[in-house]
Amino acid sequence: MDVPSIRLSDGSYELSWLFWALFDDLNFFDPGRELTVSDTSAVIRLSHKYGLDKLLHQALRSIEEPLTSEPSDWSSINDHLRRSMAPIFPSDGPILASLGHLTGRASLLPMAYYLCCQLGVHELVYGVKEMGGSVSCPKPTLLDVYVDSES
């Protein structure tokens, strides 16, 4: 008996996070769970790709909240971002910018650009490697935004 198989172009890292989110639907985005931006990014990219709208909105909400909430003290914005469910670091800027453009969520972009402005030229030009091995690179036209903000 032949068992049908489907070949997926997605990596095992991304798929494992997508399946975990799908089968642990009620608890996946609980505040007590520690995720990385790469973990959440994998869920967002694949749920967008496969049209899993409910999961996509849950994942976007979990990452959007710390990026759009106002910190108590703007001088400690990086500390505010690191205390979120998925701690956010400057190296996550290109990942967040990619997600903002992919999903059309403009609310992700201001903080993503701010984080990108804290990166060095190498990360801006060559991108940041995510946990699953994919590389998030700012769009070439956006490099002007980052470079101009440094001047």
CORHU-V441869 format. One record per residue. N is the residue number from 0. RES is the residue in one small letter. PSI is psi in radians with two decimals (* if undefined). OMEGA is omega in radians with two decimals (999 if undefined). Layout:
n-><N & N>
res-><RES & RES>
psi-><PSI & PSI>
omega-><OMEGA & OMEGA>
This chain:
n-><0 & 1 & 2 & 3 & 4 & 5 & 6 & 7 & 8 & 9 & 10 & 11 & 12 & 13 & 14 & 15 & 16 & 17 & 18 & 19 & 20 & 21 & 22 & 23 & 24 & 25 & 26 & 27 & 28 & 29 & 30 & 31 & 32 & 33 & 34 & 35 & 36 & 37 & 38 & 39 & 40 & 41 & 42 & 43 & 44 & 45 & 46 & 47 & 48 & 49 & 50 & 51 & 52 & 53 & 54 & 55 & 56 & 57 & 58 & 59 & 60 & 61 & 62 & 63 & 64 & 65 & 66 & 67 & 68 & 69 & 70 & 71 & 72 & 73 & 74 & 75 & 76 & 77 & 78 & 79 & 80 & 81 & 82 & 83 & 84 & 85 & 86 & 87 & 88 & 89 & 90 & 91 & 92 & 93 & 94 & 95 & 96 & 97 & 98 & 99 & 100 & 101 & 102 & 103 & 104 & 105 & 106 & 107 & 108 & 109 & 110 & 111 & 112 & 113 & 114 & 115 & 116 & 117 & 118 & 119 & 120 & 121 & 122 & 123 & 124 & 125 & 126 & 127 & 128 & 129 & 130 & 131 & 132 & 133 & 134 & 135 & 136 & 137 & 138 & 139 & 140 & 141 & 142 & 143 & 144 & 145 & 146 & 147 & 148 & 149 & 150>
res-><m & d & v & p & s & i & r & l & s & d & g & s & y & e & l & s & w & l & f & w & a & l & f & d & d & l & n & f & f & d & p & g & r & e & l & t & v & s & d & t & s & a & v & i & r & l & s & h & k & y & g & l & d & k & l & l & h & q & a & l & r & s & i & e & e & p & l & t & s & e & p & s & d & w & s & s & i & n & d & h & l & r & r & s & m & a & p & i & f & p & s & d & g & p & i & l & a & s & l & g & h & l & t & g & r & a & s & l & l & p & m & a & y & y & l & c & c & q & l & g & v & h & e & l & v & y & g & v & k & e & m & g & g & s & v & s & c & p & k & p & t & l & l & d & v & y & v & d & s & e & s>
psi-><2.16 & 2.33 & 2.17 & 2.54 & 2.67 & 2.20 & 2.17 & 2.49 & -0.09 & 2.61 & 2.80 & -0.60 & -0.91 & -0.78 & -0.68 & -0.69 & -0.65 & -0.83 & -0.69 & -0.78 & -0.68 & -0.76 & -0.14 & 0.63 & -0.79 & -0.44 & -0.12 & -0.72 & 0.44 & 2.51 & -0.46 & -0.26 & 2.31 & 2.11 & 2.81 & 2.90 & -0.62 & -0.70 & -0.88 & -0.64 & -0.72 & -0.77 & -0.74 & -0.84 & -0.81 & -0.60 & -0.55 & -0.80 & -0.75 & 0.13 & 0.61 & 1.33 & -0.76 & -0.80 & -0.70 & -0.82 & -0.64 & -0.82 & -0.75 & -0.73 & -0.70 & -0.55 & -0.42 & -0.61 & -0.95 & -0.41 & -0.37 & -0.18 & 2.52 & 2.21 & 2.76 & -0.51 & 1.98 & -0.33 & -0.24 & 0.65 & -0.71 & -0.63 & -0.70 & -0.78 & -0.58 & -0.33 & 0.06 & 3.01 & -0.74 & 1.71 & 2.33 & 2.25 & 2.84 & -0.62 & -0.21 & -0.12 & -0.91 & -0.60 & -0.82 & -0.66 & -0.74 & -0.76 & -0.69 & -0.74 & -0.69 & -0.78 & -0.13 & 0.31 & 1.58 & -0.40 & -0.38 & -0.40 & -0.76 & -0.83 & -0.60 & -0.77 & -0.72 & -0.79 & -0.70 & -0.56 & -0.27 & -0.06 & 2.84 & 2.98 & -0.71 & -0.84 & -0.62 & -0.69 & -0.78 & -0.17 & 3.13 & 2.26 & 2.23 & 2.95 & -0.63 & -0.07 & -0.26 & 2.73 & 2.22 & 2.09 & 2.37 & 2.60 & 2.47 & -0.65 & -0.42 & -0.31 & -0.60 & -0.71 & -0.82 & -0.77 & -0.73 & -0.59 & -0.38 & -0.39 & *>
omega-><3.11 & 3.09 & -3.13 & 3.11 & 3.12 & 3.13 & -3.14 & 3.13 & -3.10 & -3.14 & -3.11 & 3.13 & -3.12 & -3.13 & -3.13 & 3.11 & 3.10 & -3.13 & 3.12 & 3.13 & -3.13 & -3.03 & 3.09 & -2.96 & -3.03 & -3.03 & -2.98 & -3.09 & 3.05 & -3.11 & -3.11 & -3.09 & 3.10 & 3.09 & 3.00 & 3.08 & 3.10 & 3.11 & -3.12 & 3.11 & 3.12 & 3.13 & -3.12 & -3.09 & -3.09 & 3.09 & 3.03 & -3.12 & -3.06 & 3.05 & 3.12 & -2.95 & -3.12 & 3.12 & 3.11 & -3.12 & 3.08 & -3.11 & 3.11 & 3.12 & -3.10 & -3.11 & -3.10 & -3.05 & -3.13 & -3.12 & -3.09 & 3.11 & -3.09 & 3.13 & -3.14 & -3.12 & -3.06 & 3.13 & 3.13 & -3.10 & -3.13 & 3.07 & 3.10 & -3.11 & -3.14 & -3.13 & -3.12 & -3.13 & 3.03 & -3.08 & -3.06 & -3.13 & 3.10 & -3.14 & 3.09 & -3.11 & 3.13 & 3.11 & -3.12 & 3.10 & 3.10 & 3.13 & 3.11 & 3.14 & -3.14 & -3.02 & -3.10 & 3.14 & -3.13 & -3.13 & 3.12 & -2.93 & -3.11 & -3.13 & 3.09 & 3.11 & 3.11 & 3.13 & 3.12 & 3.14 & 3.12 & -3.10 & 3.06 & -3.11 & -3.10 & -3.13 & -3.14 & -3.08 & -3.04 & 3.09 & -3.11 & -3.13 & 3.11 & -3.10 & -3.11 & 3.11 & 3.12 & -3.11 & 3.06 & -3.09 & 3.04 & 3.06 & -3.11 & -3.14 & -3.14 & 3.11 & 3.09 & 3.13 & -3.10 & -3.09 & 3.13 & -3.12 & 3.12 & -3.08 & 999>
